[in-house]
């Protein structure tokens, strides 16, 4: 097995991670439609042995809003399922031909599907999380902080999300290349496209992870978002991994690269601890009533 993984890694590192993921324990529900169109599909990774309802994590991959597909991230879904979470990995519209905000509309519909199907999948609806890497971190952050995208599918970040997890996300960047101008339009659109601009006190708790050796989406994005959340009176925890680069931070979900950083463990510690605010309030009120009866 090690020889096969080494050969695969020499050709395509992601292929090696996914090859190893096939040997992990989980159940896969593949190519489920969450909307119309060839890319409006998602994969669901379920723990092999389901007990009490568990957390559900919707993960958006990166690729500069122009590349990527859900099958490339089997290792992320497998790692989460092996730790007791239900993982949902959607595809979304890419540039070209699609541009901002079409991928946010797709992502909102994917989350709506996950919310509607949470109980059927064995998930706890009070423990639904958005997670994204790189451009996917931007997408997840926009849904978590800019209320209009989830409002379009009758959801609310503060009510329906237990948390946001960003992995080397693009939160505060310049529209300064042909690709970015194609995705987001002219630089004048910057204010409308940056998650940093929409942070409020009511936003869900955030776990922000970055590699200190990341030269693709530099850690300053994470520091800026953490500072904005802190200034707004929200809740954010930022972790920076020494020597970890851009692709390595998501690759570390795989047992093959886990030695680089405890990314999966840090994510699961956050997921286990959080519940959506609306459900916390409901439980608190129920507890108050119980005390009154006593």
C-alpha positions in Angstrom: 0.0 0.0 0.0 2.8 2.4 0.9 4.5 1.8 -2.6 1.2 2.6 -4.3 0.6 5.7 -2.3 4.2 6.9 -3.0 3.8 6.3 -6.7 0.4 8.2 -6.7 1.9 11.1 -4.8 4.7 11.5 -7.4 2.1 12.0 -10.1 -0.7 13.7 -8.1 -0.5 14.4 -4.4 -4.3 14.7 -4.1 -4.7 11.3 -5.7 -2.5 9.7 -3.0 -4.6 11.3 -0.3 -7.8 10.1 -1.9 -6.4 6.6 -2.5 -5.7 6.3 1.2 -9.2 7.7 2.0 -10.8 4.8 0.3 -9.4 2.6 3.0 -11.0 4.6 5.8 -14.3 3.8 7.4 -17.3 5.8 6.1 -20.3 5.5 3.9 -20.5 7.6 0.7 -23.7 9.0 -0.8 -22.5 10.4 -4.1 -23.8 12.8 -6.8 -27.0 14.0 -5.0 -28.7 16.9 -6.6 -29.2 20.0 -4.6 -30.4 22.1 -7.5 -30.5 22.3 -11.3 -27.5 22.1 -13.6 -24.6 19.7 -14.0 -22.6 21.2 -11.1 -25.5 21.4 -8.6 -24.5 18.1 -7.0 -22.9 17.1 -3.7 -21.4 14.1 -2.0 -22.2 13.1 1.6 -19.8 11.2 3.9 -21.4 9.4 6.8 -19.7 7.7 9.8 -19.8 4.0 9.3 -21.4 3.5 12.7 -24.0 6.2 13.6 -24.9 6.7 17.2 -26.6 9.9 18.5 -27.2 12.6 16.0 -23.8 14.2 15.1 -22.5 17.4 13.7 -22.8 18.2 10.0 -20.1 20.1 8.1 -20.6 21.6 4.7 -17.2 22.0 3.0 -16.4 24.2 0.1 -13.1 23.5 -1.7 -10.8 26.1 -3.3 -9.5 26.6 -6.8 -9.6 30.4 -7.3 -13.3 30.1 -8.1 -12.3 28.6 -11.4 -11.4 25.0 -10.8 -12.1 22.0 -8.6 -14.5 19.2 -8.1 -15.9 17.4 -5.1 -14.3 14.0 -5.8 -10.8 15.6 -5.3 -11.7 16.1 -1.6 -12.7 12.6 -0.6 -9.9 12.7 1.9 -11.6 15.6 3.7 -15.0 13.9 3.8 -13.4 10.6 4.9 -11.5 12.3 7.7 -14.5 14.1 9.1 -16.7 11.0 8.9 -14.0 8.9 10.6 -14.3 11.4 13.5 -18.1 11.2 13.8 -19.2 14.1 11.7 -21.4 14.0 8.6 -19.6 15.8 5.8 -21.3 17.4 2.8 -19.0 18.4 -0.2 -20.9 20.3 -2.9 -19.7 21.3 -6.4 -20.6 24.9 -7.4 -20.5 27.0 -10.6 -17.0 28.0 -11.7 -15.5 30.9 -13.7 -15.8 30.9 -16.7 -18.6 31.2 -17.5 -20.0 31.9 -14.0 -19.0 34.8 -11.9 -19.8 36.5 -8.6 -22.4 36.0 -7.1 -23.5 32.8 -8.8 -21.3 30.5 -6.7 -22.7 32.1 -3.5 -26.2 31.3 -4.7 -25.2 27.7 -5.4 -23.5 27.4 -2.0 -26.7 28.8 -0.3 -28.8 26.2 -2.0 -26.4 23.4 -1.0 -26.6 24.5 2.6 -30.4 24.6 2.3 -30.3 21.0 1.1 -28.1 20.0 3.9 -30.3 21.7 6.5 -33.5 20.1 5.1 -31.9 16.7 5.0 -29.9 16.9 8.2 -32.1 14.6 10.3 -32.4 12.0 7.6 -28.7 11.9 7.4 -28.4 11.4 11.2 -27.3 14.9 11.9 -28.2 17.3 14.7 -29.7 20.4 13.1 -28.3 22.6 15.9 -24.8 21.6 14.9 -24.5 22.6 11.2 -21.2 24.2 10.2 -19.8 25.9 7.1 -16.1 25.2 6.3 -14.0 26.2 3.3 -10.5 26.3 2.1 -9.0 29.2 0.0 -11.6 30.4 -2.4 -14.0 28.0 -0.7 -13.2 29.8 2.6 -14.3 33.0 0.9 -17.6 31.4 -0.1 -18.2 29.9 3.3 -17.3 33.2 5.0 -19.7 35.2 2.7 -22.5 33.0 3.7 -21.6 33.2 7.4 -21.2 37.0 7.5 -23.3 38.5 4.7 -26.9 37.7 5.7 -28.5 38.3 2.3 -27.2 35.0 0.7 -28.8 32.7 3.3 -31.9 34.9 3.6 -32.6 34.1 -0.1 -33.1 30.4 1.0 -34.9 31.2 4.2 -31.9 30.6 6.5 -30.0 32.9 8.9 -26.4 32.7 9.8 -27.0 33.6 13.4 -30.0 31.3 13.8 -29.1 28.2 11.7 -25.3 27.9 11.8 -23.3 26.6 14.8 -20.1 28.0 13.4 -17.8 28.9 10.5 -14.4 27.3 9.9 -12.0 29.0 7.5 -8.8 27.2 6.2 -6.5 29.8 4.6 -9.5 31.7 3.4 -9.5 34.7 1.1 -11.3 37.3 3.2 -9.6 40.6 2.3 -8.0 40.8 -1.1 -7.5 43.1 -4.1 -9.2 42.5 -7.4 -5.9 42.9 -9.2 -5.6 40.2 -11.9 -7.5 39.2 -15.1 -8.9 36.1 -13.4 -10.1 38.0 -10.3 -11.6 40.8 -12.5 -13.4 38.0 -14.5 -14.7 36.5 -11.3 -15.7 39.6 -9.4 -15.8 42.4 -11.9 -13.9 45.7 -11.7 -12.0 46.8 -8.5 -14.8 49.0 -7.6 -16.8 45.9 -6.6 -14.3 45.1 -3.8 -16.5 46.3 -1.0 -19.4 44.0 -2.0 -17.2 40.9 -2.4 -15.1 40.9 0.8 -16.3 38.9 3.8 -14.4 41.2 6.1 -16.9 44.0 5.3 -19.9 42.1 6.6 -18.7 41.0 10.1 -21.2 41.7 12.9 -21.6 40.7 16.5 -24.4 38.4 15.6 -22.3 36.2 13.3 -21.7 32.6 14.2 -18.5 31.6 16.1 -15.5 31.3 13.9 -12.5 29.0 13.8 -9.8 30.6 11.6 -6.8 28.4 10.6 -3.8 29.4 8.5 -0.3 28.2 7.7 2.5 30.6 8.5 4.3 29.5 5.3 1.3 30.2 3.0 2.4 32.3 0.1 -0.8 31.9 -1.9 -3.4 33.3 0.5 -1.2 34.9 3.1 -2.0 34.7 6.8 -2.8 38.4 6.9 -6.3 37.5 5.5 -6.9 35.4 8.6 -5.4 38.0 11.0 -7.6 40.7 9.4 -10.8 38.7 9.7 -10.0 37.7 13.3 -9.4 41.3 14.2 -12.6 42.4 12.5 -14.6 39.8 14.4 -13.0 40.8 17.7 -13.7 44.5 17.0 -17.4 43.7 16.4 -17.7 41.8 19.6 -18.0 38.4 18.0 -16.3 35.1 18.7 -13.2 34.0 16.8 -10.3 31.7 17.5 -7.3 31.9 15.2 -4.6 29.2 14.9 -1.4 29.5 12.8 0.6 26.4 12.0 4.4 27.0 11.6 5.9 25.8 8.3 2.5 24.9 6.8 1.8 26.0 3.2 -1.5 26.7 1.4 -2.3 23.2 0.1 -0.8 21.5 3.1 -3.4 23.0 5.5 -6.2 21.1 3.8 -4.0 18.1 3.0 -3.4 17.7 6.7 -6.9 16.2 7.0 -5.4 13.0 5.5 -3.7 10.5 7.8 -0.8 10.7 5.3 -0.1 14.4 6.1 -1.6 14.6 9.6 2.0 15.1 11.0 2.1 18.5 9.4 -0.6 20.0 11.6 -3.5 18.8 13.8 -6.0 20.5 11.5 -8.7 17.8 11.6 -8.4 17.5 15.4 -8.7 21.3 15.9 -11.7 21.4 13.6 -13.4 18.6 15.4 -12.7 20.1 18.8 -14.5 23.3 17.6 -17.4 21.3 16.1 -18.0 19.2 19.2 -18.1 22.3 21.4 -20.6 24.5 19.4 -24.3 24.7 18.8 -26.4 27.2 16.9 -27.5 30.2 19.0 -31.2 29.6 18.4 -30.9 26.1 19.8 -28.8 27.3 22.7 -31.5 29.8 23.6 -34.2 27.2 23.3 -32.4 24.8 25.6 -31.7 27.5 28.1 -35.4 28.5 28.2 -36.3 24.8 28.7 -33.9 24.6 31.6 -35.4 27.7 33.2 -38.8 26.1 33.0 -37.6 22.9 34.6 -36.1 24.9 37.4 -39.4 26.7 37.9 -41.2 23.4 38.2 -38.8 22.2 40.8 
